């Protein structure tokens, strides 16, 4: 059972030293109670207090950072089983796998694709996270050459996969300072793997069958001084993955098994289960997903699904209010009013671009609500429209005073005219009809 902030405060040294990063011990206690801080940040806690506080206050799933620099990513630190309860915070890293048995040109092509490929959806740039390099040859030299080939093409987070400690030593000479994720420690080799992880400050994958074995191996690695762990649960099937990963999430968020409180690793490279396994991993709690290079269609599907699942369902995606240009509008271009709900914005923008009629989009702040909802809630009103026209200096951008409003806001047309002094035209309810509307109604209005 989690402790309350005042209970935690009683166990703290009450020095208010600020060395934890917070101004007072009470502030630190409140963060601990909310799972937003780690007891290890306090340098004055004795071992007994750390033991009491650690299992009940640290985030149920530890935050693990993979890689360094601009493209590094963090996973873990999730607090709920279902995203509608709160939200999911750290999207899984999806990495393309290459092998040290491939030709350098093929490895380079995959690396460059991950480095450069992206697409924009709802105002967000979506891309894959890095490269997983497998020591399929068993040769330390081949492994090191493959790692070097990747590094010569891009600075990307890496996952190094091998069963050979010598191969890891050869590879980490090349990239150890970039903190790749190394796979994997088992009951047989965890001491050697922990030594490597500590030497290079790398996060470490642990691999075992069964929750008890995973928990025991995690404790062994922590005893060896390695706390940055990711768990490979070694599922035998997609159904097995769902069962185990869900059980882990349930156990850790209820703090019944703190030793399992680490991000989950999923190898989704089986050719017959590839797309399904990636989707299951995104939806059911995988934090690091390894996949072969995906087709363009599968790549977009995976990135889109990840974006959807890791968007806060309680907070609409919003655009910044302002005056946006579609094409290169002149002084006589139409001005179309709409709300700052991102889906509305990009849907309308897409249809406007297809008309090839340069125009302005006046985006007003309805706190991310759609047109119909904003009208019903009173968020879209004549005062907001008037103030937005003034704030974004619309009158100096066009030579007319005509505003096209969405069809669902038609009841506001008269009040908007009175408040702004602008002539109001009511556009269609469906954005798909905006092209026909502009070609007919706006052209007739101009003439």
C-alpha positions in Angstrom: 0.0 0.0 0.0 1.4 3.4 -1.0 2.3 5.8 1.8 0.8 9.3 2.1 3.0 12.4 1.8 3.0 13.1 5.5 3.9 9.5 6.4 6.8 9.7 3.9 7.9 13.1 5.3 8.2 11.6 8.8 10.9 9.2 7.4 12.9 11.9 5.6 15.9 13.7 7.2 14.1 17.1 7.1 17.3 19.0 6.2 15.7 20.9 3.3 19.1 20.6 1.7 17.8 20.8 -1.9 20.2 18.2 -3.0 17.3 16.0 -4.3 16.3 18.9 -6.6 13.3 20.0 -4.6 13.2 23.1 -2.3 12.0 21.2 0.8 11.7 17.7 2.2 7.9 18.1 2.2 7.9 18.9 -1.6 10.1 15.8 -2.1 7.7 13.7 0.0 4.7 14.8 -2.1 6.6 13.8 -5.3 7.4 10.4 -3.7 3.8 9.9 -2.8 2.8 10.5 -6.3 5.4 8.2 -7.8 7.2 11.1 -9.4 10.6 10.8 -7.7 13.0 8.1 -6.5 14.2 7.7 -2.9 17.7 7.4 -4.2 17.7 11.1 -4.9 18.0 11.8 -1.2 21.6 11.4 -0.1 20.8 11.4 3.6 18.3 8.5 3.8 19.6 5.5 5.8 19.3 2.0 4.3 16.3 1.1 6.5 14.3 4.2 5.4 15.2 3.5 1.8 14.0 -0.1 2.2 10.7 1.1 3.7 10.1 3.9 1.1 11.5 2.3 -2.0 8.9 -0.3 -2.7 6.0 2.1 -2.0 7.1 5.4 -3.5 9.2 4.9 -6.6 7.4 4.9 -9.9 5.9 1.4 -10.3 7.9 1.0 -13.6 11.4 2.5 -13.6 12.2 5.1 -16.2 15.0 3.8 -18.5 16.8 5.9 -21.0 18.3 4.3 -24.1 21.0 6.1 -26.1 22.4 9.6 -25.8 21.8 12.8 -27.6 18.9 14.1 -29.6 17.5 10.8 -30.8 17.7 9.0 -27.4 14.4 7.9 -25.9 13.0 7.0 -22.5 10.6 4.2 -21.6 8.8 3.0 -18.5 7.5 5.2 -15.7 3.9 4.2 -16.4 1.3 4.4 -13.7 -1.9 2.8 -15.0 -3.3 -0.3 -16.6 -5.7 1.5 -18.9 -4.9 4.7 -20.6 -8.3 6.2 -20.0 -7.6 6.0 -16.2 -4.8 8.6 -16.7 -2.7 8.3 -19.8 0.4 6.5 -21.0 3.5 8.6 -21.0 6.5 7.1 -22.7 5.8 5.5 -26.2 7.7 2.3 -26.9 10.9 2.6 -28.9 10.5 0.7 -32.2 13.9 -0.3 -33.7 14.7 -2.1 -37.0 16.9 -5.2 -36.7 20.0 -5.8 -38.8 22.4 -8.7 -38.6 26.2 -8.9 -38.8 25.8 -11.5 -41.5 24.3 -8.9 -43.9 26.3 -6.9 -46.4 27.5 -3.5 -45.2 25.5 -1.8 -48.0 22.3 -3.5 -46.7 23.0 -2.5 -43.1 23.7 1.1 -44.2 20.5 1.3 -46.2 18.4 0.3 -43.2 20.3 2.7 -40.9 19.8 5.6 -43.3 16.1 4.8 -43.6 15.6 5.0 -39.8 17.7 8.1 -39.7 15.8 10.0 -42.4 12.3 8.5 -42.7 9.4 10.2 -41.1 5.9 11.4 -41.7 3.8 14.1 -40.2 0.4 13.3 -38.7 -1.8 15.7 -36.8 1.1 18.2 -36.6 3.5 15.6 -35.1 6.6 14.1 -36.8 6.5 10.3 -36.5 9.7 8.2 -36.9 11.3 5.0 -35.7 13.8 5.1 -32.9 17.0 3.2 -33.7 18.7 0.1 -34.8 19.1 -3.4 -33.2 22.2 -5.2 -34.3 22.2 -9.0 -33.9 25.4 -11.0 -33.6 24.0 -13.8 -35.8 27.5 -14.8 -36.9 28.8 -15.4 -33.4 32.0 -13.6 -34.4 33.2 -10.7 -32.3 34.9 -9.1 -35.3 31.9 -9.3 -37.5 29.7 -7.9 -34.7 32.1 -5.0 -34.2 32.2 -4.3 -38.0 28.4 -4.2 -38.2 28.2 -1.8 -35.2 30.8 0.4 -36.9 28.8 0.4 -40.1 25.7 1.6 -38.3 27.7 4.3 -36.4 29.3 5.6 -39.6 25.8 6.4 -41.1 23.9 7.8 -38.1 23.8 8.7 -34.4 20.9 6.4 -33.4 20.0 4.6 -30.2 21.2 1.0 -30.4 20.2 -2.4 -29.1 23.1 -4.9 -29.2 22.0 -8.6 -29.3 24.5 -11.4 -28.7 25.1 -14.5 -26.7 28.9 -13.9 -26.7 30.5 -11.8 -24.1 33.6 -11.3 -26.3 31.3 -10.0 -29.0 29.9 -7.4 -26.6 33.4 -6.4 -25.6 34.3 -5.8 -29.2 31.2 -3.9 -30.0 31.1 -1.8 -26.9 34.6 -0.6 -27.6 33.0 1.2 -30.6 29.8 2.5 -29.0 29.9 1.9 -25.2 29.9 5.6 -24.5 26.5 6.0 -26.4 24.8 3.7 -23.8 23.2 1.1 -26.1 20.7 -1.4 -24.6 22.5 -4.7 -24.4 20.7 -8.0 -24.7 20.6 -10.2 -22.6 21.5 -11.3 -19.1 20.3 -14.7 -18.1 20.7 -16.7 -14.9 23.8 -18.3 -16.3 25.7 -15.1 -17.4 24.2 -12.2 -15.4 27.4 -11.5 -13.5 29.4 -11.0 -16.7 26.6 -9.0 -18.3 26.2 -6.8 -15.3 30.0 -6.1 -15.3 29.7 -5.0 -18.9 26.6 -2.8 -18.2 28.3 -1.1 -15.2 31.6 -0.6 -17.1 29.8 1.2 -20.0 26.8 2.6 -18.1 24.5 0.7 -20.4 20.9 -0.4 -19.7 20.6 -4.2 -19.6 18.0 -6.6 -20.9 17.3 -9.5 -18.6 15.8 -12.7 -20.0 14.0 -15.5 -18.2 10.9 -17.7 -18.4 8.2 -17.1 -15.8 7.5 -14.2 -13.5 9.4 -15.7 -10.5 12.5 -16.2 -12.5 12.3 -12.7 -13.9 11.9 -11.2 -10.5 14.8 -13.2 -9.1 17.1 -12.3 -12.0 16.2 -8.6 -11.6 17.1 -8.8 -7.9 20.4 -10.5 -8.7 21.3 -7.7 -11.2 20.3 -5.0 -8.7 22.6 -6.7 -6.2 25.4 -6.6 -8.8 24.8 -2.8 -9.0 22.7 -2.6 -12.2 19.4 -0.9 -11.9 18.7 0.1 -15.5 16.9 -3.0 -16.6 14.5 -4.1 -19.3 12.7 -7.4 -19.2 12.5 -9.9 -22.1 9.6 -12.1 -21.0 10.3 -14.6 -23.9 6.7 -15.2 -25.0 6.0 -18.4 -26.9 3.1 -16.8 -28.8 1.2 -13.5 -29.1 -1.3 -14.8 -26.6 1.5 -15.7 -24.2 2.9 -12.2 -24.5 -0.5 -10.6 -23.7 -0.9 -12.8 -20.7 2.5 -12.2 -19.2 2.9 -8.5 -20.0 -0.6 -7.8 -18.6 0.1 -9.8 -15.5 3.4 -7.8 -15.0 1.6 -4.5 -15.4 -1.1 -5.5 -12.9 1.4 -6.7 -10.3 3.6 -3.6 -10.5 1.0 -0.8 -10.6 -0.6 -2.4 -7.5 2.9 -2.8 -6.0 2.4 -6.4 -5.3 5.7 -7.3 -7.0 8.1 -4.3 -7.1 10.9 -6.5 -8.4 9.1 -6.7 -11.8 8.8 -3.0 -12.1 10.9 -2.6 -15.3 10.0 -1.9 -19.0 9.2 -4.9 -21.2 11.2 -6.0 -24.3 9.5 -7.6 -27.3 11.2 -9.2 -30.3 8.6 -9.0 -33.1 10.7 -10.4 -35.9 8.8 -13.6 -36.6 7.8 -13.3 -40.2 4.3 -14.6 -39.8 3.4 -12.5 -36.8 5.3 -9.3 -37.5 2.5 -6.8 -37.9 0.3 -8.4 -35.3 3.1 -8.7 -32.8 4.0 -5.0 -33.2 0.4 -4.0 -32.7 0.1 -6.1 -29.6 3.3 -4.8 -28.2 2.2 -1.2 -28.6 -1.2 -1.8 -27.1 -0.1 -4.2 -24.4 2.7 -2.6 -22.6 5.9 -3.4 -24.6 8.5 -0.6 -24.1 11.2 -1.7 -26.6 10.0 -3.4 -29.8 12.5 -5.0 -32.2 11.2 -5.5 -35.8 12.7 -6.2 -39.2 12.5 -3.2 -41.6 8.8 -2.7 -42.3 7.1 -2.0 -45.6 5.9 1.6 -46.0 2.3 0.6 -45.2 3.2 -1.3 -42.1 5.6 1.4 -41.0 2.8 4.1 -41.1 0.4 1.8 -39.4 2.7 1.1 -36.6 3.7 4.7 -36.0 0.1 5.8 -36.3 -1.1 3.2 -33.7 1.7 4.2 -31.3 0.7 7.9 -31.6 -2.9 7.1 -31.0 -2.3 4.9 -27.9 0.2 7.4 -26.4 -2.0 10.4 -26.8 -3.8 11.6 -23.7 -7.5 10.5 -24.1 -8.6 13.2 -21.6 -6.9 16.1 -23.4 -7.7 17.0 -27.0 -4.8 17.6 -29.4 -4.7 21.3 -30.0 -3.3 23.7 -32.5 -1.9 27.1 -31.6 -4.5 29.7 -32.3 -3.5 32.1 -35.1 -3.9 33.1 -38.7 -2.6 30.3 -41.0 -1.9 30.5 -44.7 -2.9 27.9 -47.2 -0.8 28.5 -50.3 0.2 32.1 -50.9 -3.0 34.1 -50.3 -3.3 37.7 -51.4 -5.4 40.6 -50.1 -8.5 39.2 -51.7 -8.2 35.7 -50.4 -11.1 34.2 -48.3 -10.8 33.9 -44.5 -12.2 30.8 -43.0 -12.8 30.5 -39.3 -12.4 27.2 -37.4 -11.4 25.8 -34.0 -8.1 24.7 -32.7 -9.0 21.0 -32.4 -6.1 19.4 -34.4 -8.2 16.9 -36.3 -10.5 19.7 -37.5 -7.6 21.8 -38.5 -5.8 19.2 -40.5 -8.9 17.9 -42.1 -10.0 21.3 -43.3 -6.4 22.2 -44.3 -6.2 19.1 -46.5 -9.4 19.9 -48.3 -8.4 23.5 -48.7 -5.1 22.5 -50.2 -6.9 20.3 -52.7 -9.0 23.2 -53.9 -5.8 25.1 -55.0 -7.5 28.3 -53.8 -5.1 30.4 -51.7 -6.8 31.3 -48.4 -6.4 32.1 -44.7 -7.5 29.9 -41.8 -8.4 31.9 -38.6 -7.9 29.4 -35.8 -9.5 30.4 -32.5 -8.9 28.9 -29.1 -11.8 26.6 -28.1 -9.5 24.6 -25.8 -9.3 21.8 -28.3 -13.0 21.3 -28.7 -14.6 20.5 -32.1 -16.9 23.1 -33.7 -20.2 21.5 -32.7 -19.0 20.9 -29.1 -17.5 24.3 -28.8 -20.7 26.0 -29.9 -22.8 23.9 -27.5 -20.4 24.6 -24.6 -20.2 28.3 -25.4 -16.5 28.2 -26.1 -17.0 29.4 -29.6 -18.8 32.8 -29.4 -18.8 36.2 -31.0 -16.5 37.7 -28.4 -13.8 35.1 -29.0 -14.1 35.7 -32.8 -13.9 39.5 -32.4 -10.9 39.3 -30.1 -9.1 36.8 -32.4 -9.6 39.0 -35.5 -8.0 41.9 -33.5 -5.3 39.8 -31.9 -4.1 38.2 -35.2 -4.4 41.5 -37.2 -6.7 39.9 -39.8 -7.9 43.3 -41.2 -4.4 44.2 -42.3 -4.0 40.9 -44.2 -7.0 41.2 -46.4 -8.7 44.0 -48.3 -12.3 42.8 -47.4 -14.2 42.2 -44.2 -15.9 38.8 -45.0 -15.6 35.8 -42.8 -16.6 32.2 -43.6 -17.7 30.3 -40.5 -18.3 26.5 -40.2 -21.8 25.3 -40.9 -22.3 24.0 -37.4 -21.7 27.6 -36.0 -24.5 29.1 -38.2 -26.5 30.2 -35.1 -23.7 32.6 -34.2 -23.6 34.3 -37.6 -25.7 37.3 -36.6 -24.0 37.9 -33.3 -20.5 37.6 -34.9 -21.5 40.3 -37.5 -22.7 42.6 -34.7 -19.6 42.1 -32.6 -17.0 42.3 -35.4 -18.6 44.5 -38.1 -17.6 41.8 -40.6 -19.9 40.2 -43.1 -20.4 36.5 -42.2 -20.9 33.7 -44.7 -22.0 30.3 -43.4 -19.9 27.5 -44.9 -20.8 23.8 -45.2 -21.0 21.5 -42.2 -18.8 18.9 -43.9 -15.2 20.0 -44.7 -15.3 17.7 -47.8 -17.7 20.2 -49.4 -15.5 23.3 -48.9 -14.0 23.1 -52.4 -17.3 23.2 -54.1 -18.4 26.0 -51.7 -15.4 28.2 -52.4 -15.7 27.7 -56.2 -19.3 28.6 -56.2 -20.2 30.8 -53.2 -16.9 32.7 -52.8 -16.5 33.3 -56.5 -20.0 34.6 -56.7 -19.4 36.8 -53.6 -16.3 38.3 -55.3 -18.2 39.1 -58.4 
